[in-house]
């Protein structure tokens, strides 16, 4: 009995990935989106991003150290991602105090209230974004115009988003064909030349980030593809039924927060299902709710609400959608 074997519970698999490496992989994928938002919105984008990130880091440090009584690790990348994503979900002319409030809600309520990283049921950045949208609707829906606003911050020239223009026009009885001259072309939408949140105006950059995340295996295709595919199918059906009232699927994919939400928000490890089948159900649910809110709801955009609603269903999805147990006995009767 000179050799003793230490037996421990599964899992026994070991991977080289760490929380920090995965988080910084996402941060790298966000760099193209940040670069394009800085190009189109300049000074405002820089101020909003810096304030959001610094505020998120400070609040996480203070809450962890003085309320949770734990050793802070603000360099693990999670608070940095929350700050970046919150910045990407707001206009580039949002006042500093409102950005700070959003960061406090995102970190303090959306994340740390539940115990910190790995325990939050809802995406923290979206919790902050929706809180700001409800609390400060005027400031959160004043969208600076791209290019023209690069050298301005609070005094930037503003205008409606493409989704807002279409929503209001159809509500007033106008046809889609009459509204086309008021909204950017599909190519302009693809490169980001439109009004909106910082992260909504960089379709090509977000797709570059998606390619990086898939290449590094930080995420899988299941949530982005199922979410975007669902939006394409349902908006495509509506478009084919009545093209005078509904816009084509590509417009819906390239506008608003569809790409940002599909790639960076819905794929959050903590708030998304564990299995691939569950991820597909999750993505379909987000896509369906997004279309319902956009087409029939009061808001022109619905991605944030759709993701948060489906976040609430993740425990239920995980409960009923499980992988087959190893060694399970099948009773053939």
N, C-alpha and C positions, 0 to 999 in steps of 0.2 A: 504493500500500500504506500509505496514511496511517491507515486504520482497521483495527484488528485485533480479531477476535472471539475471545473466550475461550470455549472449549468445555469443558464439564465433564460427568462421568457423570450419568445420571439418579439419583434423581428430581429434576425441575425444579419440581415443585409447591411452593407456599409457603402455609402456613397461619398464622393468627394465634395458634393455641394453643401454649402452652409447657408444660413439665413443671410449673412452678409454678402456672399457671392451672388446669390439669387437676386437680392435687392439691387445690388450695383449693376447686375445684368439688365434689370429693368431701367435703371437710371441711364445707362448707355443707350438703350433703345429710345429713350425720351429726348435725347440730344437733338436729333433732326427736327423734331416738332418744336423744341425750344428755339432752335436757330431760325426756322421759318417765321415763328411768331414774333421774334425780335426784328426780323426783316420787315414784316408788314406793319407792326405796331410800335417798333422802336422804343422810345423812352418809357412809355406807359407799360409795355410788356416787361421791361427790365425792372421797373419799380415794383410792379405787382408780384413778379416772381420772387424777387429778393425778399420783400416783406413777408410773403407767404411762407417761404422756406425757413427764414430766420425765426419767425414767430412759431412755426410748428416745432422746430428744434428746441427753442426756449421753453415752450409750454410742456413738451414731453420731459425735458430735464427737470423742471420744477415739480411737476406732478409726480414723477417717479421718485424723486429724492425726498420730497417733503410730505406728500400725501400717502403714497404707497410704501414709503420707507425702504426702497430698494436702491441698488446701485444703478445709476442711469448708464445707458449705452446708446447715446444719441447718434453714434457713428455707425450703427448697424444698417442704416439706409432706409429703414421703414418710415421714420418721421420725415426724412428728406423727400421720399416719394409722395407722402401725403401732402407735403407743402407744394411740391411741383404740380401734382394733379389738381389740388385746389386752385392753384393759379391758372391752370389750363381750363378751368371750368367757370371762370369769371371774366368780365370785360376788362380791357386794358386801361380803363379810366376809373376803376373802382377806388374810392377814397381809402387811404391807409388804415384808418380806424376800423372800417368795415372788413378789410382783409384780415386784420388782427382778430376781430371777433370771429370771423369764419374759421381761422386757424385754431382758436380756442375751442370752438364747438367741435371741430373735426377731431382734434387730439383729446380734449378733455371729456367730451360726451361720446363721440363716435368710437373712440379707442380705449382711453384709459379707464373710463367708468366700468368697463367690463373686465378689467385686469391687465390691459396692455396687449402687446403683440401676440397674436394667436388666439385671442379670446373674443374679439369683437365680432358680432353677428352681421353688422352692416359695414359697407365700405366707408371708412372715416371721411375721405375727401368728399364723397357725395352727401354724407350727413351734413357737413359744413356748407356745401353748395346749396342744398335744398333749404336749409335754415336761412341762409342769406336771401334766397329767392323769395321766401315767404315773408321775411322780416323787412327786407329792403327792395321791394319789387321795382321801384323806379330806377334806382342805381344799378340793379342787376339786369335791367333790360334796356339800358342805354348803350348801344353798341358803336364804338368808334369805327370810322371808315378806314379800311386798310390804305397804306401808302400815305394818304393825306394826313394821317394822325401820327406819323413817325416821330415828329419833333414836339409833340404835345402830350400832356398827361391829362389833367382834370379838364382842360379846355378843348379837348379833342372834338373834331366834327363827328357827329353821330348820325346813324341811320338805322333802318330796320334790317333784320337778317332776311335771307331768302325765304326761310320758312315763315317768318312773320309776314312778309309781303304777300305770299301765297295764301296764308290763312286768312288774312284780313280781306284780300281781294275776293276770294271765293265766298266769304261771309257776306260781302256786299253785292254778290250776284255776278261778278265778273267771270269770264271764261279763262281757262289756263292760257289759251293762245293770246289773249289780251295782256296777260301778265308777263309773258316771256321777255319783253323789252325792258322790264324793270328788274330782272334778276340776272345774275352772271351766267355765262355759258357753262356747260359741263366741264370744259377744260379749265376755265377760271376757278370753278369750284374745286377741281382736282389739285391745282397748285396752291389754293388757299386765298385767292383774291376775292374775299367777301367779308362782310361784317359778321361778328360772332365772338364767342369766347376764344381765348388764346389757342386752346387745343382743338377747336372746331375747324380751324381754317388751314389745316395742313394735311390734307388727305394723302398726298404723296409721301410726306415725311412719316406719317403714322404707318403706312404700308412698309416703309423701310424699317421702321422699328419692329413691325410684325415679323418681317423676314429674319431679323437678327434674333428675336426671341425664339422663333421656331428653330433656327440654326443652332442656337446654344441650348435648345431643349429646356428653356425656362418655362414655356407654356406649351400646350398642345393645340391642335387646330380645332378641337371640338366645339368650344364655346364661341370663338369668333365666327367660324363658318356657319354654325347652326343659327346664330343670332342674325347675321347678315343675310343668310339664305332665306330665313323666315320673313324678314322685311322685304326682300326682293319678291318672294312669292306672293305675299298678300298685297303689297302695293302694285305689283304687276297685274294681279287679277282686277283690282279696282281701276287701274289705268286702262286696261283692255275693255272694261265694261263702259267707262265714261271718261275718255281722255280730255273732255272739256272741263271736268271737275276735279280730276285727280292727276297728279304729275307722275312721270315715269319712275321706275324703281331706282335707276341710277341717280336721279336727283335726290331721292330720300337717303341713299347710302352716302352720298358725298356732302350732304348738308347736316348741320347740327352736330350732335355728339355721337353719331352711330359708330364711326370708326374708332374714335377715342375710347368710347365705352366698350366696344367689342374687344379691343386689343389690350387696353390697360386697366379698365375698371372692373369689367365683369370677370376677368381672369384672375382676380385676386385670390390667392390660395386659401385664405382664411374664410372668405365669404362665398366661396363657390363649392359645388359638390366634389366628392372625392373620386368618383368613378367616371369613366368616359361616357357611359350611358347616361348617368346623372347629369354630366356636363351638357350633353346634347339636349336633354329635357329643359335644363336651365336656360340654355341659349335660345331655344324655341320660345320659351315663356317670355323672355325679355324682348325678343323680336316682335312677338304678337302684341304685347302690352304697349310697346313703342308705337306701333301702327295705330292701335286703338286710341291712344292719347293724342297722337298727332292729327289724326283724321277726324275723330269725333269728340275729343276733349276740348277744354278751354284753353290749354296751352298749345303753342305751335310746336313745342318740343316735348318729348316724353322719355328720353333715354334714362335720365337720372332717376325718375320715379319708377320706371320699369325695373331697373337694376335693384333698387332698394326693396321693392315689393318682392322680387324673386329671391333676394337675400333672405327674406323671412321664411321662404319655403325650403331653403337648403337643408335644415335638419330633417324635414319630412322626406325630401328626396333621398338623403343619405340613409334614412331608416328603411325605405322600401326598395331602393335600388342598390343592391349589394352584389359584390362579386361572388361567384360560387365558392363555397368553403372547400378547402383542400381535404380530401378524404371523406366528403359527405356521402352518406349512405342513401342511395336512391331506392325507394320502394316501388317496385313495378307491379305491385298488387298480387 
